[in-house]
């Protein structure tokens, strides 16, 4: 089985026009403010003061500001470089002002939280590791301070607390992003279905009625025509009939009336019969009683079956297909199988054969999609959706 979860937000962000230049160019200003405020804390009187470490700290702060100006070239490397040099500056300030008694240890948290907000887990791990090194090295070289006597324990506790806080921030950001992703996807699908309804209604009411009027007129002409003209009119009328049938098929595919009026099971049964009649592929439909689902869930399942049967007809070279739906432990299970030539499900996991659209619809309703396919056994598509 191959399960799919697709990052919709990334594609929406890539497609939408953005204005990131202004946000990125604020990094030098924010970095300069943080460095200047940190260095200004040296003015607070303290018992110990080492000019060498303070000078090195000022140099590291200047380097951090300098790196921030490269944000337009490489945002991630700039973000990482600014954070690491800021950590170095904080470590030098801390040692120059008396080590653990200086009060500068809180500056470490600023750099690590900045990395956490970026959302990159690897950058966060690098930042937390650098923070731990910045705390442990002075203790290993110069020894633990007399007061407070926390030593290595204090460094480990502070680093752990910072890592937990940073991971919490990243998880919150991930949860918010997932919520935005679902909301964007829901709006897109709703807009698609609304447009489908509108097109189906207009085709039925306007084009359908126009073709029907043409049939009536051509029939009258055929009855009044002479023996030489009647066959031509009859041929035209048959062409209009075929066009009208095709139009009705398009209307059904855009928005089946049975789905709105009767529910999912009758709509799927009609779809299976329609595909069998039009294509020659024998589609068997099976269903077991289950609670009626919400309108969005039923629409999603119908579209998935519609896409799956289209793939069977176009690509599978199958003679038989089966559509079944019924209850399962997690809610309702829908399966679509065929005896065709199959394909490599892993090779097409990024969107081939309409799998991307199916996965998006399943994700929207909180379900799971799995595809099992091979050349010897055909293809089996399984969708589980919750009933609540």
C-alpha positions in Angstrom: 0.0 0.0 0.0 1.1 3.6 -0.7 -0.4 6.3 1.4 -0.4 10.0 0.3 -0.4 13.3 2.1 0.1 16.3 -0.1 1.4 19.7 0.8 -1.2 22.0 -0.7 -0.1 25.1 1.1 3.3 25.1 -0.6 1.7 25.1 -4.0 -0.7 27.8 -3.1 2.1 29.9 -1.8 4.1 29.3 -4.9 1.3 30.3 -7.2 0.2 33.3 -5.2 2.0 36.7 -5.8 4.1 37.6 -2.8 6.1 40.6 -1.6 8.8 38.9 0.5 11.5 41.4 -0.3 10.2 44.0 2.2 10.0 41.4 5.0 13.4 39.9 4.3 15.1 43.4 4.1 13.9 44.1 7.6 16.3 41.5 8.9 19.4 43.8 9.1 17.4 46.4 11.1 16.1 43.7 13.6 19.6 42.2 13.9 21.2 45.6 14.5 18.6 46.4 17.2 19.2 43.0 19.0 23.0 43.4 18.8 23.0 47.0 20.0 20.6 46.3 22.9 22.7 43.3 23.9 25.9 45.2 23.9 24.3 48.1 25.7 23.7 45.7 28.7 27.4 45.9 29.3 26.9 49.4 30.7 25.1 47.9 33.7 27.7 47.8 36.5 29.1 44.3 37.3 31.8 43.0 39.6 33.8 41.4 36.7 34.6 42.9 33.3 37.0 41.5 30.7 37.8 43.9 27.8 39.1 41.1 25.6 35.9 39.1 25.6 33.8 42.2 25.3 35.7 43.3 22.3 35.4 39.9 20.7 31.6 40.1 21.5 31.4 43.4 19.7 33.2 41.9 16.7 30.8 39.0 16.6 27.8 41.3 16.8 29.2 43.3 13.9 29.7 40.1 11.9 26.1 39.1 12.7 24.8 42.5 11.4 27.0 42.1 8.3 25.7 38.7 7.5 22.1 39.9 7.8 22.6 42.1 4.6 22.9 38.9 2.5 19.4 37.9 3.2 18.3 38.6 -0.4 20.8 36.1 -1.8 20.3 33.1 0.5 17.6 33.5 3.2 18.2 30.2 5.0 22.0 30.5 5.2 21.6 34.2 6.3 19.2 33.2 9.0 21.5 30.4 10.2 24.6 32.6 10.1 22.9 35.5 12.0 21.7 33.1 14.7 25.0 31.4 15.2 27.1 34.6 15.3 24.5 36.0 17.7 25.0 33.0 19.9 28.7 33.5 19.8 28.3 37.1 20.8 26.1 36.1 23.7 28.6 33.5 24.8 31.5 36.1 24.7 29.4 38.7 26.6 28.5 36.1 29.2 32.1 35.1 29.8 33.3 38.7 29.7 30.8 39.8 32.4 31.4 37.0 34.9 30.0 33.8 33.3 26.9 32.3 34.8 26.5 35.3 37.1 26.3 37.8 34.3 22.7 37.4 33.3 23.5 37.2 29.6 22.4 33.6 29.3 18.9 34.7 28.3 20.3 36.0 25.0 20.8 32.4 23.9 17.1 31.9 23.9 16.6 34.8 21.4 18.7 33.1 18.7 17.2 29.7 19.2 13.6 30.9 19.1 14.4 32.9 15.9 15.5 29.6 14.3 12.4 27.9 15.7 10.2 30.5 14.0 11.8 29.6 10.6 10.1 26.2 10.8 13.3 24.3 9.7 13.9 21.4 12.1 17.6 21.0 11.0 18.4 24.6 11.6 16.8 24.4 15.1 19.0 21.3 15.9 22.1 23.2 14.8 21.1 26.2 16.9 20.4 24.2 20.1 23.7 22.3 19.6 25.6 25.6 19.3 23.9 26.9 22.4 24.9 23.9 24.4 28.5 24.2 23.2 28.5 27.9 24.0 27.5 27.0 27.6 29.7 23.9 28.1 33.0 25.2 26.7 33.5 28.1 29.2 32.8 25.7 32.0 35.2 23.1 30.7 37.9 25.7 30.1 37.6 28.1 33.0 35.6 25.9 35.4 32.2 26.2 37.0 31.5 29.6 38.6 31.5 29.9 42.4 28.0 31.3 42.4 25.6 30.0 41.3 27.2 26.5 41.5 25.0 25.0 38.8 27.8 24.3 36.5 27.1 21.7 33.8 23.6 21.0 35.3 22.5 24.6 34.7 23.7 24.5 31.1 21.9 21.3 30.4 18.7 22.4 32.1 18.7 25.7 30.2 19.4 24.1 26.8 16.7 21.5 27.4 14.1 24.1 28.4 15.0 26.2 25.3 14.8 23.2 23.0 11.4 22.2 24.4 10.1 25.8 23.9 11.5 26.0 20.4 10.0 22.6 19.4 6.7 23.7 20.9 6.8 26.8 18.7 7.5 24.8 15.6 4.7 22.4 16.4 2.3 25.3 16.8 3.4 26.7 13.5 2.9 23.3 11.9 -0.6 23.0 13.3 -1.5 26.5 12.1 -0.1 25.7 8.6 -2.1 22.4 8.5 -5.3 24.3 9.4 -4.6 26.9 6.7 -3.9 24.1 4.3 -7.3 22.4 4.9 -9.1 25.7 4.7 -7.5 26.6 1.4 -8.2 23.2 0.0 -11.9 23.3 1.2 -12.4 26.7 -0.4 -10.9 25.5 -3.7 -13.1 22.3 -3.8 -16.2 24.3 -2.9 -15.5 26.7 -5.6 -15.0 23.9 -8.1 -18.3 22.2 -7.2 -20.1 25.6 -7.3 -18.8 26.2 -10.8 -19.7 22.6 -11.9 -23.3 23.2 -10.7 -23.5 26.5 -12.6 -22.1 25.0 -15.8 -24.4 22.0 -15.6 -27.4 24.2 -15.0 -26.6 26.5 -17.9 -25.8 23.6 -20.3 -29.1 21.9 -19.4 -31.3 25.0 -19.4 -29.8 26.9 -22.4 -27.9 24.6 -24.7 -30.1 21.6 -24.0 -33.3 23.6 -24.7 -31.8 25.0 -27.9 -30.9 21.6 -29.2 -34.3 20.3 -28.3 -35.9 23.2 -30.3 -33.7 22.3 -33.2 -34.8 18.7 -33.1 -38.5 19.8 -33.3 -37.8 22.1 -36.1 -35.8 19.6 -38.1 -38.5 17.0 -37.6 -41.1 19.4 -39.1 -38.7 20.1 -42.0 -38.2 16.4 -42.5 -41.9 15.7 -42.6 -42.5 18.5 -45.2 -39.4 17.8 -47.3 -39.4 16.0 -50.6 -37.8 12.6 -51.2 -34.4 14.1 -52.1 -34.1 16.5 -49.2 -35.5 14.4 -46.4 -32.5 12.1 -46.0 -30.2 15.1 -45.5 -32.4 16.6 -42.9 -32.7 13.2 -41.2 -28.9 13.0 -41.0 -28.8 16.4 -39.5 -31.4 15.5 -36.9 -29.5 12.4 -35.9 -26.4 14.5 -35.5 -28.3 16.8 -33.2 -29.6 13.8 -31.2 -26.1 12.5 -30.7 -24.9 16.0 -29.7 -27.8 16.2 -27.2 -26.9 12.8 -25.7 -23.3 13.9 -25.3 -24.4 17.2 -23.7 -26.5 15.3 -21.2 -23.6 13.0 -20.4 -21.4 16.1 -19.7 -24.1 17.6 -17.5 -24.3 14.3 -15.5 -20.5 14.3 -15.1 -20.4 17.9 -14.0 -23.0 17.4 -11.3 -25.1 14.2 -11.1 -28.7 15.1 -10.0 -29.0 11.7 -8.3 -26.2 12.7 -5.8 -28.2 15.7 -4.6 -31.6 14.1 -4.7 -31.0 10.4 -3.7 -27.6 10.2 -2.1 -24.3 8.6 -2.7 -25.2 4.9 -3.3 -27.8 5.5 -6.1 -25.4 8.0 -7.7 -22.5 5.5 -7.7 -24.8 2.8 -9.0 -25.9 5.0 -11.8 -22.3 6.0 -12.5 -21.2 2.3 -12.7 -24.0 1.5 -15.1 -23.3 4.5 -17.2 -19.6 3.6 -17.6 -20.4 0.0 -18.4 -22.9 1.1 -21.1 -20.6 3.6 -22.7 -17.2 1.8 -22.6 -17.8 -1.9 -22.5 -15.9 -2.4 -19.2 -18.1 -4.4 -16.9 -18.4 -2.4 -13.7 -20.0 -4.2 -10.8 -21.3 -2.1 -7.9 -21.7 -3.4 -4.4 -22.9 -1.6 -1.3 -23.7 -2.4 2.3 -25.8 -0.2 4.6 -24.0 2.6 6.3 -25.0 6.0 7.8 -25.5 8.7 5.3 -22.4 11.0 5.1 -22.2 14.7 4.9 -22.6 16.4 1.6 -18.9 17.3 1.2 -17.9 13.7 2.0 -20.3 12.2 -0.5 -19.2 14.6 -3.2 -15.5 13.7 -2.5 -16.2 10.0 -2.7 -18.2 10.3 -5.9 -15.5 12.3 -7.5 -12.9 9.8 -6.5 -14.9 6.9 -8.1 -15.5 9.0 -11.1 -11.7 9.7 -11.6 -10.8 6.1 -10.7 -13.2 4.6 -13.4 -11.9 7.1 -15.9 -8.4 5.8 -15.3 -9.6 2.2 -15.6 -11.1 3.0 -19.1 -8.2 5.1 -20.3 -5.1 3.4 -18.9 -5.8 0.0 -17.3 -7.0 -1.9 -20.4 -9.3 -3.8 -18.0 -12.3 -5.9 -18.8 -13.8 -5.8 -15.3 -14.0 -3.3 -12.5 -15.6 -3.4 -9.1 -16.8 -0.5 -6.9 -17.9 -1.3 -3.4 -18.8 0.8 -0.4 -19.7 -0.1 3.1 -19.0 0.3 6.8 -15.5 -0.3 8.4 -14.0 0.1 11.8 -13.1 3.7 11.2 -16.3 4.7 9.4 -16.9 4.0 5.7 -14.7 2.2 3.3 -14.8 2.8 -0.5 -12.8 0.5 -2.8 -12.3 0.6 -6.6 -10.6 -2.4 -8.2 -9.9 -3.6 -11.7 -8.2 -6.5 -13.5 -6.1 -4.3 -15.8 -2.4 -4.1 -16.3 -1.7 -2.0 -13.2 1.2 0.4 -12.7 3.9 1.2 -10.1 2.1 3.1 -7.4 5.3 4.5 -5.9 6.3 6.0 -9.3 3.0 7.8 -9.6 2.7 8.9 -6.0 3.3 12.6 -6.9 0.2 13.1 -9.0 0.1 10.6 -11.9 -3.3 9.1 -12.9 -5.2 11.8 -10.9 -3.9 10.4 -7.6 -3.0 13.9 -6.5 -6.6 15.2 -6.8 -7.9 12.1 -5.1 -5.5 12.5 -2.2 -6.5 16.1 -1.8 -10.2 15.3 -1.6 -9.5 12.5 0.9 -7.3 14.7 3.1 -10.0 17.4 3.1 -12.6 15.1 4.7 -10.1 13.6 7.1 -9.8 10.2 5.5 -7.0 8.0 4.2 -6.1 6.9 0.7 -4.1 3.8 -0.3 -3.3 2.4 -3.7 -2.1 -1.1 -4.4 -1.2 -1.9 -8.0 0.9 -4.4 -9.9 1.1 -5.7 -13.5 -0.2 -9.1 -12.4 -3.0 -8.1 -10.1 -4.4 -4.9 -11.5 -5.1 -1.9 -9.3 -7.0 -1.6 -6.0 -7.8 1.8 -4.5 -9.0 2.0 -0.9 -10.5 5.1 0.8 -11.4 5.2 4.5 -13.4 8.2 5.7 -14.8 8.8 9.2 -18.5 9.1 9.7 -18.3 11.9 12.3 
